[in-house]
């Protein structure tokens, strides 16, 4: 698998994984690669830092060179080589803020049922208990079973640590 940094004709930057370089070329030619922000199919590869193999065996893993935004336009400072960072566009920052707002609202206005999510969702669906907003944890198998039973639920957006 290859991870490409991509950019659309409206300068929205994003990443995507492809089986190979040829797979990207074929999908892009067929206009199957689209920008997640605006939907444009005019997408090309953006400039990327190559992954470098470590020469010291103490860590034993590949790392990519990274830079960290300092908040000042155009200023960059070196970050530790084992901490991935990203520079987000204004649209991405706004989208992230909306996701955080949605998650905060859902958590504030719902009951956390923890690992009993599937059980509680079933009880509400079948009228055994009164309907209320809940959130919690469900394994992939539990989620699939709920879906097959026609029980509507949605995953909470998961956001990386706020410092990123």
Secondary structure, 3 states (H helix, E strand, C coil): CEEEEEEECCCCEEEEEECCHHHHHHHHHCCCCCCCCCCCCCEEECCCCCEECCCCCCCCCCEECCEEECCCCCCEEECCCCCCCCCCCHHHHHHHHHHHHHHHHHHHCCEEEECCHHHHHHHHHCCCCCCCCEEECCCHHHHHHHHHCCCCCCCCCCCCCCCC
